[in-house]
């Protein structure tokens, strides 16, 4: 009989400062996959944001519990995600979490003072471009002012 798998919810900090949350049975393997070992592995979201580093992980009783916790973390505002995950029983911050050997340096080292760049990131991000607007904030403003409503469907002009 196989031993029961231990499920974990993990939170990664990407090179651009973004956070990524996921579930796995092997945090070290998944971290290596997010960092491109083997090539093609890991989430599409993190491929343009490498290297990623483990911010925290929390053990869960089973896969459904891990998926529920992952969803709860994702529903929190960005500023509260790490604190919420670290508030779970058995959670570990990145400074105490498992540190696999990584050829580009320790992914669990001190937080980046500025995003790292690589050719892929530089190709996707134009540093001279204007920052993108916040679509959620724009939608809230339009809803409050009545902009963009269709008068033919009962909305204000």
C-alpha positions in Angstrom: 0.0 0.0 0.0 1.3 3.4 -0.9 1.8 6.1 1.8 -0.7 8.9 1.7 0.4 11.9 -0.4 0.9 15.2 1.4 -0.7 18.1 -0.3 0.6 21.6 0.0 -0.6 25.1 -1.1 2.3 27.3 -2.1 2.7 30.9 -2.8 5.5 32.1 -5.2 7.0 35.5 -5.6 7.8 36.1 -9.3 10.7 38.3 -10.5 8.3 41.1 -11.3 6.9 41.0 -7.8 3.7 39.2 -8.8 2.3 36.4 -6.6 1.3 33.0 -7.9 -0.6 30.4 -5.8 -0.9 26.7 -6.5 -1.2 23.2 -5.1 1.2 20.3 -5.3 2.4 17.1 -3.5 6.0 18.1 -3.9 6.9 21.7 -3.4 10.6 21.4 -4.4 9.7 19.7 -7.7 7.0 22.2 -8.5 9.3 25.2 -7.8 11.9 23.7 -10.1 9.2 23.2 -12.8 8.1 26.9 -12.4 11.7 27.9 -12.9 12.0 25.9 -16.2 13.4 22.5 -15.1 12.6 20.5 -17.2 12.0 23.0 -20.1 8.3 23.5 -20.8 7.2 22.6 -17.3 5.5 24.9 -14.9 2.6 27.3 -15.4 2.4 29.6 -18.4 1.9 32.5 -16.1 5.3 32.1 -14.4 7.3 31.5 -17.6 7.6 35.2 -18.4 8.2 36.0 -14.7 11.2 33.9 -13.9 13.0 33.3 -11.6 10.2 32.6 -9.1 10.9 32.0 -5.4 8.9 30.3 -2.8 7.2 32.8 -0.4 5.3 30.3 1.7 3.7 26.9 1.8 1.1 25.2 4.0 0.3 21.5 4.3 -3.2 20.3 3.8 -5.0 17.0 4.8 -5.9 16.1 1.2 -6.4 17.4 -2.3 -9.9 18.9 -1.8 -8.7 20.7 1.3 -5.7 22.0 -0.7 -7.9 23.2 -3.5 -10.2 25.0 -1.1 -7.3 26.7 0.6 -5.8 27.7 -2.8 -9.2 29.3 -3.7 -9.4 31.1 -0.4 -5.9 32.5 -0.9 -6.7 33.6 -4.5 -9.8 35.4 -3.3 -7.8 37.6 -0.9 -6.4 41.0 -1.9 -2.7 40.8 -2.9 -1.6 42.4 0.4 -3.4 39.8 2.5 -2.5 36.6 0.5 0.9 35.8 2.3 -0.4 36.6 5.8 -3.5 34.5 5.2 -1.5 31.5 4.0 1.0 31.9 6.9 -1.9 31.9 9.3 -2.7 28.3 8.4 -1.6 25.4 10.7 1.9 24.2 9.8 2.5 27.0 7.3 6.2 27.9 6.6 7.5 31.3 5.4 10.1 31.1 2.6 13.0 31.6 4.9 12.2 28.3 6.6 10.6 26.4 3.7 12.5 23.7 1.8 15.2 25.1 -0.4 16.1 23.0 -3.4 19.4 23.5 -5.2 18.8 25.9 -8.1 21.5 26.5 -10.7 20.8 30.3 -11.0 21.1 30.8 -7.2 18.9 30.1 -4.3 15.3 31.0 -5.2 14.6 31.4 -1.5 17.3 34.1 -0.9 16.4 37.6 0.1 13.5 39.3 -1.8 14.4 41.1 -4.9 14.9 44.9 -4.6 14.0 45.2 -8.2 12.8 42.7 -10.8 15.3 40.6 -12.6 15.4 40.8 -16.3 16.0 38.2 -19.0 15.6 38.3 -22.8 12.0 37.0 -22.6 10.9 39.4 -20.0 12.6 42.3 -21.8 10.8 41.3 -25.0 7.4 41.3 -23.3 7.8 44.5 -21.2 8.7 47.9 -22.6 10.1 49.9 -19.8 9.3 53.2 -21.6 5.6 52.3 -22.1 3.0 54.0 -20.0 1.7 51.9 -17.2 -1.5 50.0 -18.1 -4.6 51.3 -16.5 -6.6 49.3 -14.0 -9.6 47.9 -15.8 -11.5 47.2 -12.5 -11.1 50.8 -11.3 -12.2 52.1 -14.7 -15.3 49.8 -14.7 -16.2 51.1 -11.2 -15.8 54.7 -12.3 -18.0 54.1 -15.4 -20.6 52.4 -13.2 -20.7 55.3 -10.8 -20.8 58.0 -13.5 -23.1 56.1 -15.9 -20.7 56.2 -18.7 -20.9 53.5 -21.4 -24.6 52.6 -20.8 -26.8 51.9 -23.8 -29.9 54.1 -23.8 -31.7 51.6 -26.1 -31.5 49.0 -23.4 -32.8 51.3 -20.6 -29.5 52.8 -19.6 -28.8 56.4 -19.2 -27.3 58.2 -22.2 
